[in-house]
């Protein structure tokens, strides 16, 4: 949020804003739409501070030096604020001019995982269910979600067709993660062709089949995004979820250079998505956008590649959003701690649905 004058006024505003959580639903329009975007394993350190010179240096091989690295020359700046804008210029323009972002612990804002596992399936399940299920969701195995997700509920409560609630994901496991009932919503995940005759889709299907990644069940994010945009512009869904993955994949491989490139590419996708949403009369001024991640990562050059319950820092995450019916606060400062358990109720409230009525243990909407 923007810094308000006076600590007493700041405290009063936060009490008013977050003290009303759960007290009724956010104002909404029957034509409202939501777009959820997740960026897998995107650390708070890069989101709020850009390039980490210590990590980059640790990945370089002699005789290359930090200063001679193309990655350093592209993304380095003296201040964290400059570096984050070099890495993700659109995201920072979005949250500064149109929305909010929480999770910068250096500014007194934290977002934490509610689950105790700190890896992908439990993290995504927490986002879509509004609460952790630590005893039941314990692995990344391709097992159908045991619980009905907010995506399925929105389709039912809003009487939407299957194509109106759509997920596009780079990781194949999203076929199981986003639904309790298989086929309840539209899902395109992993190296899966898209059954649209729209322009460029046949070529996309052909290219993704030939563009093998280093990872067995994951496609490159470019195919996820291009197929999502094809569906968005033709099927015109009310609920769209896009799940990017390369930020996590390259990090696990120890390729910090490609990890940063993935952040930058994703920022470009967000810019294109937002530009289209603001140019279309049905979406402009009616679309709520929320961007977050499933887990953090280690904080240092020795553990940044990893995450999980034994990795300090993997519980630290972030949430950014731009909503036509929420106050624009920019980067949150000196704010109450949030959780990704609040995402499901927030998405539902934007569409006029009270998630907590049927899920009393779930996190409350962000106001």
Secondary structure in CASP SS format (residue, H / E / C, confidence):
PFRMAT SS
TARGET T0000
AUTHOR 0000-0000-0000
METHOD secondary structure of the structure
MODEL  1
X C 1.00
X C 1.00
X C 1.00
X C 1.00
X C 1.00
X C 1.00
X H 1.00
X H 1.00
X H 1.00
X H 1.00
X H 1.00
X H 1.00
X H 1.00
X H 1.00
X H 1.00
X H 1.00
X H 1.00
X H 1.00
X H 1.00
X C 1.00
X C 1.00
X C 1.00
X C 1.00
X C 1.00
X C 1.00
X C 1.00
X C 1.00
X C 1.00
X C 1.00
X C 1.00
X C 1.00
X C 1.00
X E 1.00
X E 1.00
X E 1.00
X E 1.00
X E 1.00
X E 1.00
X E 1.00
X C 1.00
X C 1.00
X C 1.00
X C 1.00
X H 1.00
X H 1.00
X H 1.00
X H 1.00
X H 1.00
X H 1.00
X C 1.00
X C 1.00
X C 1.00
X H 1.00
X H 1.00
X H 1.00
X H 1.00
X H 1.00
X H 1.00
X H 1.00
X C 1.00
X C 1.00
X C 1.00
X C 1.00
X C 1.00
X C 1.00
X C 1.00
X C 1.00
X C 1.00
X C 1.00
X H 1.00
X H 1.00
X H 1.00
X H 1.00
X H 1.00
X H 1.00
X C 1.00
X C 1.00
X C 1.00
X C 1.00
X H 1.00
X H 1.00
X H 1.00
X H 1.00
X H 1.00
X H 1.00
X H 1.00
X H 1.00
X C 1.00
X H 1.00
X H 1.00
X H 1.00
X H 1.00
X H 1.00
X H 1.00
X H 1.00
X H 1.00
X H 1.00
X C 1.00
X C 1.00
X E 1.00
X E 1.00
X E 1.00
X C 1.00
X C 1.00
X H 1.00
X H 1.00
X H 1.00
X C 1.00
X C 1.00
X C 1.00
X E 1.00
X E 1.00
X C 1.00
X C 1.00
X C 1.00
X C 1.00
X C 1.00
X C 1.00
X C 1.00
X H 1.00
X H 1.00
X H 1.00
X H 1.00
X H 1.00
X H 1.00
X H 1.00
X H 1.00
X H 1.00
X H 1.00
X C 1.00
X C 1.00
X C 1.00
X C 1.00
X C 1.00
X C 1.00
X C 1.00
X C 1.00
X C 1.00
X C 1.00
X C 1.00
X C 1.00
X C 1.00
X C 1.00
X C 1.00
X C 1.00
X C 1.00
X C 1.00
X C 1.00
X C 1.00
X H 1.00
X H 1.00
X H 1.00
X H 1.00
X H 1.00
X H 1.00
X H 1.00
X H 1.00
X C 1.00
X C 1.00
X C 1.00
X C 1.00
X H 1.00
X H 1.00
X H 1.00
X E 1.00
X E 1.00
X E 1.00
X E 1.00
X E 1.00
X C 1.00
X E 1.00
X C 1.00
X C 1.00
X H 1.00
X H 1.00
X H 1.00
X H 1.00
X C 1.00
X C 1.00
X C 1.00
X C 1.00
X C 1.00
X C 1.00
X C 1.00
X C 1.00
X E 1.00
X E 1.00
X E 1.00
X E 1.00
X C 1.00
X C 1.00
X C 1.00
X C 1.00
X C 1.00
X C 1.00
X C 1.00
X C 1.00
X C 1.00
X C 1.00
X C 1.00
X H 1.00
X H 1.00
X H 1.00
X H 1.00
X H 1.00
X H 1.00
X H 1.00
X H 1.00
X H 1.00
X H 1.00
X C 1.00
X C 1.00
X C 1.00
X C 1.00
X C 1.00
X C 1.00
X C 1.00
X E 1.00
X C 1.00
X C 1.00
X H 1.00
X H 1.00
X H 1.00
X H 1.00
X H 1.00
X H 1.00
X H 1.00
X H 1.00
X H 1.00
X H 1.00
X H 1.00
X H 1.00
X H 1.00
X H 1.00
X H 1.00
X C 1.00
X C 1.00
X C 1.00
X E 1.00
X E 1.00
X E 1.00
X E 1.00
X E 1.00
X E 1.00
X C 1.00
X H 1.00
X H 1.00
X H 1.00
X H 1.00
X H 1.00
X H 1.00
X H 1.00
X C 1.00
X C 1.00
X C 1.00
X H 1.00
X H 1.00
X H 1.00
X H 1.00
X H 1.00
X H 1.00
X H 1.00
X H 1.00
X H 1.00
X H 1.00
X H 1.00
X H 1.00
X H 1.00
X H 1.00
X H 1.00
X H 1.00
X H 1.00
X H 1.00
X H 1.00
X H 1.00
X H 1.00
X H 1.00
X H 1.00
X H 1.00
X C 1.00
X C 1.00
X C 1.00
X C 1.00
X C 1.00
X C 1.00
X C 1.00
X E 1.00
X E 1.00
X E 1.00
X E 1.00
X E 1.00
X E 1.00
X C 1.00
X C 1.00
X C 1.00
X C 1.00
X C 1.00
X C 1.00
X C 1.00
X C 1.00
X C 1.00
X C 1.00
X C 1.00
X C 1.00
X C 1.00
X C 1.00
X C 1.00
X C 1.00
X C 1.00
X C 1.00
X C 1.00
X C 1.00
X C 1.00
X C 1.00
X C 1.00
X E 1.00
X E 1.00
X C 1.00
X E 1.00
X E 1.00
X E 1.00
X E 1.00
X C 1.00
X C 1.00
X C 1.00
X C 1.00
X C 1.00
X C 1.00
X C 1.00
X E 1.00
X E 1.00
X C 1.00
X C 1.00
X C 1.00
X C 1.00
X C 1.00
X C 1.00
X E 1.00
X E 1.00
X H 1.00
X H 1.00
X H 1.00
X H 1.00
X H 1.00
X H 1.00
X H 1.00
X H 1.00
X H 1.00
X H 1.00
X H 1.00
X C 1.00
X C 1.00
X C 1.00
X C 1.00
X H 1.00
X H 1.00
X H 1.00
X H 1.00
X C 1.00
X C 1.00
X C 1.00
X C 1.00
X C 1.00
X C 1.00
X C 1.00
X C 1.00
X C 1.00
END
